[in-house]
């Protein structure tokens, strides 16, 4: 069965030293969701382990939020973030 992916946001910044991406959300995202980050040279999956808004840990983020997301690989500005549904 083909799994579905739903666009939830895009990467607007990446902090390489700490491995954190800033994601501008178009849809909600929760800790525990499985995501796929895709771009010209980026393509990997991971579970959302933790996310923050203004340095506070949150469990769920909503459309329009800009969140800090710990990522397991390097990402680039403009990469798209999909939720596996």
C-alpha positions as CSV (number, residue, x, y, z in Angstrom):
1,X,0.0,0.0,0.0
2,X,1.3,3.4,-1.0
3,X,1.7,5.6,2.1
4,X,0.5,9.1,2.0
5,X,2.6,12.2,2.7
6,X,1.1,15.5,3.6
7,X,3.0,18.8,3.3
8,X,3.3,20.4,6.8
9,X,5.9,23.1,6.3
10,X,9.2,24.2,5.0
11,X,12.6,24.8,6.4
12,X,13.5,28.5,6.8
13,X,16.8,28.2,8.7
14,X,19.2,25.6,9.8
15,X,21.6,25.8,12.8
16,X,24.3,23.3,11.9
17,X,26.2,23.3,15.2
18,X,23.1,22.2,17.2
19,X,21.3,20.3,14.4
20,X,18.1,22.3,14.7
21,X,15.9,23.3,11.8
22,X,13.5,26.2,11.9
23,X,10.2,25.0,10.2
24,X,7.4,27.3,9.2
25,X,4.3,25.2,9.5
26,X,1.3,25.1,7.2
27,X,-0.3,22.3,9.1
28,X,-0.2,20.9,12.6
29,X,2.7,18.7,13.8
30,X,3.0,16.8,17.0
31,X,5.8,15.1,18.9
32,X,5.8,11.4,17.8
33,X,4.8,12.2,14.2
34,X,6.9,10.6,11.5
35,X,8.2,13.1,9.0
36,X,10.1,13.1,5.7
37,X,12.3,16.1,4.8
38,X,12.9,16.5,1.1
39,X,14.8,18.9,-1.1
40,X,17.3,19.0,-3.9
41,X,19.9,17.2,-1.9
42,X,18.0,16.3,1.2
43,X,15.9,13.2,1.6
44,X,15.5,11.4,5.0
45,X,12.9,10.4,7.5
46,X,12.7,10.7,11.2
47,X,10.4,10.8,14.1
48,X,9.6,14.2,15.7
49,X,11.4,13.7,19.1
50,X,11.2,17.3,20.3
51,X,10.2,20.7,19.1
52,X,10.3,24.2,20.6
53,X,8.8,27.6,20.2
54,X,10.9,30.4,21.6
55,X,13.0,27.8,23.5
56,X,10.0,26.2,25.2
57,X,9.4,22.6,24.6
58,X,6.0,21.9,23.1
59,X,4.0,18.8,22.2
60,X,2.0,20.2,19.4
61,X,2.4,23.1,16.9
62,X,-0.2,24.7,14.7
63,X,-0.3,26.2,11.2
64,X,1.5,29.5,11.1
65,X,3.8,28.5,13.9
66,X,7.6,28.7,13.4
67,X,9.2,25.9,15.3
68,X,12.6,24.7,16.2
69,X,13.0,21.0,15.3
70,X,15.9,18.7,16.1
71,X,16.9,17.0,12.9
72,X,19.1,13.9,12.4
73,X,20.7,15.1,9.2
74,X,21.7,18.4,7.6
75,X,18.8,20.3,6.0
76,X,18.7,23.3,3.8
77,X,16.5,26.4,3.5
78,X,13.5,25.7,1.2
79,X,13.5,21.9,2.0
80,X,9.9,20.7,2.4
81,X,8.7,18.8,5.5
82,X,6.0,16.1,5.0
83,X,4.1,14.2,7.6
84,X,3.6,10.5,6.9
85,X,-0.1,9.8,7.4
